[in-house]
Amino acid sequence: MSAGDDAVVVEGPDAGALWAVLEPVLRDGVDRGRLLADFGEPTRRAVQAILDRLDEHQLLRSVEPVAHDVAAAAFLETVARRPAAAATLVGVTPLRVRGAGPVARTAAEHLVRAGYAQVALESGSDDDAAADAVHVDRLAPDGAWYPVAFAMSAGATTVLGPRNRDADASLEAAVRARLGERAAADEPAAPHALVGTQLALVVLTATARAADGRPGPRAWPEYLVTTSGLVSEPHPHAILPPLAAPAADPGPATAGPAPTADDEARDWTPPAGFPHHADQADVPDEDALTRLAPAWDPVLGVVAEPVLLDLPQRPVGLAALVDAEGRTRAGIGTGTAAARLDAVLAELRAVAGEPAGWTTGLGTSTDAARVDAAVRLVERAELGWQPHRLGPGDCGPVAQQRLDVVAGVLGYAPHVALAAAAGLCRVDVRAADGTLLGRAVATTPGAAATGALLRAAGTLQWRTSHTALVTTTPEVDPLDTRSPGVREQVAQWLAGPGAQLVRVAVPAAARSWQGVGLRAVVAAWT
């Protein structure tokens, strides 16, 4: 059984036989309590489970008398759990359409035909039609106007919605800012008749959602996007604002415990229904990438998608992230998923920015974000590092294997330098000309060397890859903050000696980043 984006599958001969009995009864309409009373155990539990699953996916609707016979009734039957209530709400709700030009006029005409109580068109001159959005507002019982949906165009791209929640000024501002970053295109915008019709359907869907009286799924705002011709597709909009300094002093000048929900209470709270991923100590890279996918939506995303292209994946994983200007960001990891995650985290770090006086850390968990921030704070600081050459025997077996790879590419052994300060070891891997190929910080030379040599091996593997699809000299972050040894040891250092040296806090706007599965923190010296 399916409707829209939802579907439920009944499998197995017993369930299939039971469904054959249930389906015609449900289609005719039945009282749920009476239906369940007709079955004995354990069949009643099976029927209850089927009904619950159908209701969870909004495939059950309430049977109610139709009080208002509106022209949009057939459409409401397909999108509302309570189509009769939705039809009633259409019949009593006044709307206003604000905007100039044919899109606003078309939307208003369709809404009038749909059966809304009143539709007022507030338009300016046609000369302003291309420069501004078209808005649809509803008049609430309290006498105030509330936004429902909007449509705006930039070049060949038209965005209208949201499809899964009512509009508000912040959502519109976020879409406007994103469209403003897109390059102008020569293709014509979507036909006005199409956009006006789609906008009217989005408004009807919003009325159905209000009549149902239940929250929708926790998801990013979703818009209907037409980029060329008549091709329209739904797109999520992950809103990831730049980070700002913590709104209040985090307390004692120590690293202290990990940031908690109380720390984030002073942060901006996304609207109800925005996605939220619970903090997990270890998130598989594949799962992290799935959560991050809205961030690289081709229309409303803030970064490009990390891809493998023709890059070699041995002995380390490589990924490329190519932005709209053609700039290539390299991702390096122990595998392909780790490399893709590395590339997108590096690009998102630029989106997040760094509040004045703080160093930003991003990670798939709070611990990972704390380590990322602390390592970046430490590695760039003048702590009295006194580097000296690190011998191969001090690197450990994994680091030794990577050292052999780097030496094989260079044709000579790279310069591996160890420096110690504040209870930490910093290992640098450099070519003969002094170019930094890799760097890592940990509490033991072996863990730091393993991380630094991973970056060095990946950098050289890319340069010698003979890739035909991207540049052989991408932007590469030489610093490793995600190797298991680095993460584990720096986390322990933060809880011990580092607690007197480094302060970690939750920046303003961090909560929105949880919607793509990321934790954001900032670090500073005490």
C-alpha positions in Angstrom: 0.0 0.0 0.0 1.5 3.3 -0.9 0.6 7.0 -1.0 3.0 9.8 -1.8 6.4 9.1 -0.2 5.0 6.4 2.2 4.5 2.7 1.7 3.8 -0.4 3.8 4.5 -3.9 2.6 2.6 -7.0 4.0 4.7 -10.1 3.5 4.1 -13.8 4.2 1.2 -16.1 3.6 -0.5 -15.6 7.0 -0.2 -11.8 6.8 -1.3 -11.9 3.2 -4.4 -13.9 4.0 -5.2 -11.6 6.9 -4.8 -8.5 4.7 -7.2 -10.0 2.1 -9.8 -9.9 4.8 -8.9 -6.5 6.2 -8.4 -4.4 3.1 -12.1 -4.3 1.9 -13.3 -3.6 5.4 -10.8 -0.7 5.8 -11.7 0.7 2.4 -15.4 0.8 3.3 -14.6 2.5 6.6 -14.8 0.9 10.0 -14.6 1.8 13.7 -11.2 0.7 14.9 -12.3 -0.5 18.3 -15.1 -2.6 16.9 -12.8 -4.1 14.3 -10.3 -5.2 16.9 -13.1 -6.6 19.1 -14.1 -8.9 16.3 -10.8 -10.8 16.5 -9.4 -13.1 19.2 -5.9 -13.5 20.4 -3.3 -13.7 18.8 -5.0 -12.4 15.6 -6.0 -9.2 17.4 -2.3 -8.3 18.0 -1.5 -8.9 14.4 -4.4 -6.7 13.2 -3.4 -4.0 15.7 0.2 -4.1 14.4 -1.0 -3.7 10.8 -3.2 -0.8 11.7 -0.5 0.9 13.8 2.0 0.6 10.9 -0.6 2.0 8.4 -1.3 4.9 10.7 2.4 5.5 11.3 2.8 6.1 7.6 -0.4 8.1 7.3 -2.2 5.5 5.2 -5.2 5.5 7.4 -7.7 8.4 7.3 -10.6 9.3 9.5 -14.1 8.9 8.1 -15.9 12.1 8.7 -19.0 13.8 7.2 -18.2 16.4 4.6 -19.3 19.8 5.8 -17.9 21.8 2.9 -18.0 20.6 -0.7 -15.0 22.3 -2.2 -13.5 21.8 -5.7 -10.2 20.7 -4.2 -11.9 17.7 -2.4 -10.4 15.1 -4.8 -6.9 16.5 -4.2 -7.4 16.6 -0.4 -8.4 13.0 -0.5 -4.8 12.2 -1.7 -2.9 14.3 0.8 -5.0 14.5 4.0 -5.5 12.0 6.7 -8.8 13.9 7.5 -9.9 15.0 4.0 -13.3 16.2 5.3 -11.8 18.3 8.0 -9.3 19.7 5.4 -12.2 20.6 3.0 -13.9 22.4 5.9 -10.7 24.3 6.7 -10.3 25.3 3.0 -13.9 26.6 3.1 -13.4 28.9 6.1 -9.8 30.1 5.6 -9.1 33.5 4.0 -5.8 33.8 2.0 -3.9 36.6 0.5 -1.4 36.3 -2.3 1.4 39.0 -2.3 3.4 39.5 -5.4 3.3 40.9 -8.9 3.2 39.2 -12.3 1.6 36.1 -13.8 2.8 33.6 -11.0 0.9 35.5 -8.3 -2.2 35.8 -10.5 -2.1 32.1 -11.5 -1.7 31.0 -7.9 -4.6 33.3 -6.8 -6.9 32.0 -9.5 -6.2 28.3 -8.6 -6.8 29.0 -4.9 -10.1 30.7 -5.7 -11.2 27.7 -7.7 -10.0 25.4 -4.9 -12.7 26.8 -2.7 -10.9 29.0 -0.1 -13.2 31.4 1.7 -11.5 34.4 0.3 -8.4 35.1 -1.8 -7.1 38.6 -2.0 -4.4 39.5 -4.5 -2.0 42.2 -3.3 0.2 43.0 -6.3 2.7 45.6 -7.2 3.8 46.4 -10.7 4.8 43.8 -13.2 8.2 45.3 -13.4 9.0 43.9 -10.0 7.9 40.4 -10.7 11.3 38.9 -11.4 13.0 40.6 -8.5 10.8 39.5 -5.6 9.1 36.4 -4.3 5.4 35.5 -4.4 3.9 34.9 -0.9 0.8 33.2 0.3 -0.5 34.0 3.8 -3.5 32.8 5.8 -5.7 34.7 8.1 -5.7 33.0 11.5 -8.6 33.2 14.0 -6.6 35.7 16.1 -6.8 38.2 13.2 -3.1 38.0 12.2 -1.7 36.9 8.9 0.7 34.0 8.9 3.0 32.9 6.0 2.1 29.5 4.4 4.4 29.3 1.3 6.4 31.3 -1.1 8.0 31.0 -4.6 11.1 32.8 -5.8 13.3 32.5 -8.9 16.9 33.2 -9.7 17.9 32.7 -13.3 16.7 29.3 -14.4 16.1 28.1 -10.9 12.7 28.4 -9.2 12.1 27.3 -5.6 8.7 27.1 -4.0 7.4 25.7 -0.7 8.1 24.6 1.9 6.3 21.3 1.2 6.5 19.9 4.7 5.9 22.9 7.0 4.6 26.4 6.9 6.9 29.1 5.7 8.5 31.8 7.9 10.8 34.8 7.4 13.9 32.9 8.4 13.3 30.0 6.0 12.7 32.5 3.2 15.8 34.5 4.0 17.8 31.2 4.0 16.5 30.3 0.5 17.1 33.8 -0.8 20.7 33.8 0.5 21.3 30.4 -1.1 19.9 31.4 -4.5 21.9 34.6 -4.4 25.1 32.4 -4.4 24.1 30.6 -7.6 25.6 31.7 -10.8 23.3 33.3 -13.3 22.1 31.0 -16.1 21.0 31.7 -19.7 18.2 29.2 -19.5 14.7 30.6 -19.1 12.9 30.3 -15.8 10.1 27.8 -15.3 6.8 28.6 -17.0 4.6 31.0 -14.9 1.6 28.8 -15.2 3.5 25.8 -13.8 4.9 27.7 -10.8 1.6 29.3 -10.0 -0.2 25.9 -10.1 2.5 24.2 -7.9 2.3 27.0 -5.4 -1.4 26.6 -5.1 -1.0 22.8 -4.5 1.6 23.5 -1.8 -0.9 25.8 0.0 -3.6 23.1 -0.2 -1.2 20.5 1.2 -0.4 22.9 4.1 -4.1 23.2 4.8 -4.4 19.4 4.8 -1.5 19.2 7.2 -3.1 21.7 9.6 -6.4 19.8 9.5 -4.7 16.5 10.4 -3.4 18.2 13.5 -0.3 16.1 13.9 3.4 16.9 13.5 5.2 15.8 10.4 8.5 14.0 10.2 11.6 15.6 11.7 13.2 16.8 8.5 14.8 19.7 6.8 12.5 22.1 5.0 11.7 20.6 1.6 11.1 22.7 -1.5 9.9 21.9 -5.0 12.7 23.1 -7.3 12.5 23.6 -11.1 15.9 24.1 -12.7 15.2 23.9 -16.4 12.2 23.4 -18.6 9.4 21.4 -16.9 11.6 19.2 -14.6 10.5 19.7 -11.0 11.9 17.8 -8.0 11.8 18.0 -4.2 15.0 19.2 -2.6 15.9 19.5 1.1 17.4 22.7 2.5 19.9 22.1 5.3 20.3 25.4 7.0 23.9 25.5 8.5 24.6 29.1 9.8 28.1 30.3 10.5 29.2 29.6 14.1 29.5 32.5 16.5 31.2 32.9 19.8 29.5 31.3 22.8 26.7 33.5 24.1 27.9 33.3 27.6 31.1 32.6 29.4 31.4 28.8 29.7 32.5 28.9 33.3 35.8 27.9 34.8 38.8 28.2 32.5 39.2 24.5 31.9 38.2 22.0 29.3 35.8 20.4 31.8 33.2 17.8 30.8 31.8 17.5 27.3 29.3 20.1 26.3 25.8 19.2 27.4 22.2 20.0 26.4 22.3 22.7 29.1 25.3 24.4 27.3 23.2 24.3 24.1 20.1 25.8 25.7 21.5 29.3 25.2 22.0 28.5 21.5 19.5 29.3 18.7 16.9 26.6 18.5 15.8 25.4 15.1 12.0 25.4 14.5 10.0 22.3 15.6 10.3 19.5 13.2 13.9 20.1 12.2 16.1 17.0 12.1 18.2 16.1 15.1 20.7 13.2 15.5 21.6 12.1 19.0 25.2 12.2 20.0 27.0 8.9 19.5 30.5 8.0 20.4 31.2 6.1 17.2 29.3 6.8 14.0 30.2 4.6 11.0 31.5 6.8 8.2 28.8 5.5 5.8 26.1 6.5 8.3 27.7 9.9 8.8 27.7 10.5 5.0 24.0 9.6 4.8 23.2 12.2 7.4 25.3 14.8 5.7 23.7 14.3 2.2 21.4 17.3 2.5 24.5 19.5 2.9 25.5 18.8 -0.7 22.1 19.0 -2.3 22.8 20.2 -5.9 20.5 23.2 -5.6 20.1 24.2 -1.9 23.3 22.6 -0.4 26.2 24.6 1.0 29.0 22.4 -0.4 29.5 20.1 -3.4 29.2 16.3 -3.1 32.5 14.4 -2.3 33.1 11.9 -5.1 35.7 9.3 -6.0 35.9 9.9 -9.8 39.0 8.1 -11.2 41.2 8.5 -8.1 43.0 5.5 -6.9 41.8 4.0 -3.6 45.0 2.1 -2.6 46.9 2.2 -0.4 44.7 5.0 1.1 41.3 6.3 0.2 40.9 9.5 -1.8 37.9 11.7 -2.6 37.4 15.0 -4.5 35.1 17.8 -3.7 34.9 20.3 -6.6 33.0 23.6 -5.9 31.1 25.8 -8.4 34.3 27.8 -9.1 36.2 24.6 -10.0 38.3 24.6 -6.9 39.2 21.0 -5.8 39.3 20.0 -2.1 41.1 16.6 -1.4 39.8 14.1 1.1 42.1 11.5 2.5 41.2 8.5 4.7 41.8 4.9 5.4 39.0 4.0 3.0 36.7 5.5 0.5 34.0 6.5 3.0 36.6 8.0 5.3 38.0 10.0 2.4 34.6 11.4 1.4 33.9 12.3 5.0 37.3 14.0 5.3 36.6 16.1 2.2 33.2 17.3 3.2 34.2 18.1 6.8 37.1 20.2 5.5 34.7 22.1 3.2 32.1 22.5 5.9 34.7 23.9 8.3 35.0 26.9 5.9 31.2 27.3 6.0 31.2 27.1 9.8 33.9 29.7 10.2 35.9 30.6 13.3 34.6 33.0 15.9 37.2 35.6 16.9 39.5 34.2 19.5 38.3 30.6 19.1 39.3 27.6 17.0 36.4 25.6 15.5 36.1 21.8 15.7 33.6 19.7 13.7 33.0 16.0 14.2 30.4 13.2 14.0 30.4 13.1 17.8 31.1 15.6 20.6 34.3 13.9 21.4 35.5 14.0 17.8 34.6 17.7 17.6 36.5 18.4 20.8 39.6 16.6 19.5 39.4 18.4 16.1 39.2 21.8 17.8 42.0 21.0 20.3 44.4 19.6 17.8 43.9 22.6 15.5 44.4 24.9 18.4 47.6 23.1 19.5 49.3 22.5 16.2 49.3 26.2 15.2 50.5 27.5 18.6 54.0 28.3 19.6 54.5 26.0 22.5 58.3 25.8 22.3 58.3 22.8 20.0 61.9 21.5 19.6 61.7 19.1 16.6 64.2 16.3 16.1 64.3 13.5 13.6 62.1 10.5 14.4 63.6 7.1 13.6 61.7 4.5 11.7 61.8 2.2 14.7 59.8 4.7 16.8 56.9 4.9 14.4 55.1 1.5 14.9 54.1 -1.1 12.2 51.3 0.8 10.5 53.3 4.1 10.4 56.2 2.1 9.0 54.1 0.7 6.2 53.0 4.2 5.3 56.5 5.5 5.6 57.6 2.9 3.0 54.8 4.1 0.7 55.9 7.8 1.0 59.5 6.9 0.5 58.7 4.8 -2.6 56.9 7.8 -4.2 59.5 10.4 -3.3 62.4 8.2 -4.1 64.0 9.0 -0.8 63.0 8.8 2.9 61.0 11.8 3.9 62.0 14.0 6.9 59.9 12.8 9.9 60.3 15.2 12.8 59.1 14.8 16.4 58.5 17.7 18.7 57.1 17.5 22.3 55.3 20.2 24.4 52.5 20.4 27.0 52.4 16.6 27.2 51.8 16.2 23.5 53.8 14.9 20.5 53.7 16.7 17.1 55.0 14.8 14.1 55.7 16.5 10.8 56.4 14.7 7.5 58.2 16.9 5.0 59.7 16.5 1.5 63.3 17.4 0.9 62.3 21.0 -0.1 60.6 21.5 3.2 57.0 21.1 2.0 54.7 19.9 4.7 53.1 16.7 3.6 51.4 15.6 6.8 51.1 16.6 10.5 49.4 15.0 13.5 49.3 15.6 17.3 48.9 12.8 19.9 50.4 11.9 23.3 52.7 9.2 21.8 55.1 9.4 18.8 53.6 6.3 17.2 50.0 7.6 17.0 51.1 11.0 15.8 53.4 9.5 13.2 50.6 7.1 12.0 48.2 10.1 11.4 50.8 12.3 9.8 52.0 9.6 7.4 48.4 8.9 6.4 48.1 12.5 5.2 51.5 12.4 3.5 50.7 9.1 1.7 47.4 10.4 0.5 48.8 13.7 -0.7 51.5 11.9 -2.8 49.1 9.3 -4.0 46.9 12.0 -5.4 49.9 13.9 -7.1 51.0 10.7 -8.8 47.5 9.4 -9.7 47.4 10.6 -13.3 43.8 11.5 -12.7 42.1 12.9 -15.8 39.0 14.3 -14.2 40.4 16.7 -11.5 43.6 18.6 -10.9 46.7 16.8 -9.5 47.3 19.7 -7.1 44.2 20.0 -5.0 43.8 21.9 -1.7 44.9 19.4 1.0 44.7 19.8 4.7 48.0 18.3 6.0 46.6 18.0 9.5 45.1 14.7 10.7 42.5 14.9 13.5 40.5 11.8 12.8 42.9 8.8 13.1 41.8 6.5 16.0 45.0 6.9 17.9 44.9 10.7 17.6 41.3 10.9 18.7 41.7 8.5 21.7 44.9 10.1 23.0 43.9 13.7 22.6 40.6 13.1 24.2 42.4 11.6 27.2 44.8 14.6 27.2 41.8 17.0 27.3 40.4 15.2 30.3 43.8 15.3 32.1 46.7 17.7 31.6 44.9 19.6 28.8 42.0 20.5 31.1 44.2 23.3 32.6 45.3 24.6 29.2 42.3 24.4 26.8 38.8 25.6 27.2 36.1 24.0 25.1 32.6 25.5 24.6 29.5 25.2 22.4 29.3 28.1 19.9 26.1 29.9 19.0 24.2 28.2 16.1 25.8 24.8 16.9 22.4 23.1 17.3 21.4 23.5 13.7 24.5 21.5 12.6 23.2 18.5 14.5 20.6 18.2 11.8 23.3 16.8 9.5 24.8 14.7 12.3 27.6 17.0 13.2 28.7 18.4 16.5 30.4 21.8 16.6 32.6 23.2 19.4 35.1 25.9 19.8 38.4 25.9 21.8 40.6 28.5 23.2 43.6 28.7 25.5 42.8 29.3 29.2 
